[in-house]
């Protein structure tokens, strides 16, 4: 998922019950610059999770599946 914004970017992972399971990752970036972050789900069970990215103006959500 790509988010191009000059604002601070927050990313969180939630389980299917809506509980935040991983702490927020904050990324600050310049326009056109790409930043990456990694979440380690190895200590969580297989299943469906939701990653939510907020850039101050918009919220992006994507479903991820851990096998």
PLY file of the C-alpha trace (Angstrom):
ply
format ascii 1.0
element vertex 67
property float x
property float y
property float z
element edge 66
property int vertex1
property int vertex2
end_header
0.00 0.00 0.00
1.46 3.35 -0.98
0.58 6.61 0.72
2.08 9.82 -0.60
1.69 12.61 1.91
3.79 15.25 3.64
1.94 14.62 6.88
2.86 12.23 9.67
1.71 8.70 8.81
0.41 6.36 11.53
-0.07 2.64 10.90
-1.80 0.16 13.21
-2.84 -3.49 13.04
-6.15 -4.72 14.43
-7.61 -8.19 14.89
-11.10 -9.15 13.70
-12.59 -7.96 17.02
-11.25 -4.45 16.40
-8.61 -4.66 19.12
-5.31 -2.98 18.26
-2.72 -5.74 18.53
0.41 -3.88 17.50
1.43 -0.44 18.63
1.26 2.45 16.23
4.14 2.97 13.86
4.77 6.64 13.09
6.47 7.68 9.89
7.22 11.24 8.81
7.94 11.74 5.16
8.43 14.42 2.54
6.24 14.72 -0.55
7.05 12.05 -3.11
9.35 10.23 -0.70
8.45 6.66 0.17
8.85 5.20 3.67
8.42 1.62 4.71
7.67 -0.05 8.00
7.38 -3.63 9.15
5.07 -5.33 11.60
5.99 -8.68 13.13
2.91 -10.90 13.37
4.89 -14.06 14.21
3.65 -14.08 17.82
0.00 -13.83 16.73
-2.19 -16.69 15.51
-3.04 -17.31 11.89
-6.05 -15.35 10.76
-7.34 -12.13 9.25
-6.03 -8.75 10.39
-6.69 -5.18 9.35
-3.93 -2.67 8.77
-5.07 0.94 9.04
-2.91 3.80 7.81
-3.76 7.43 8.59
-1.95 10.34 6.99
-3.74 13.20 8.72
-6.20 13.67 5.86
-7.25 10.19 4.79
-7.57 6.73 6.30
-6.54 3.68 4.28
-7.47 0.16 5.32
-6.34 -3.17 3.97
-7.11 -6.70 5.05
-4.12 -8.99 5.52
-4.11 -12.74 6.09
-1.52 -14.46 8.25
-1.20 -18.14 7.33
0 1
1 2
2 3
3 4
4 5
5 6
6 7
7 8
8 9
9 10
10 11
11 12
12 13
13 14
14 15
15 16
16 17
17 18
18 19
19 20
20 21
21 22
22 23
23 24
24 25
25 26
26 27
27 28
28 29
29 30
30 31
31 32
32 33
33 34
34 35
35 36
36 37
37 38
38 39
39 40
40 41
41 42
42 43
43 44
44 45
45 46
46 47
47 48
48 49
49 50
50 51
51 52
52 53
53 54
54 55
55 56
56 57
57 58
58 59
59 60
60 61
61 62
62 63
63 64
64 65
65 66
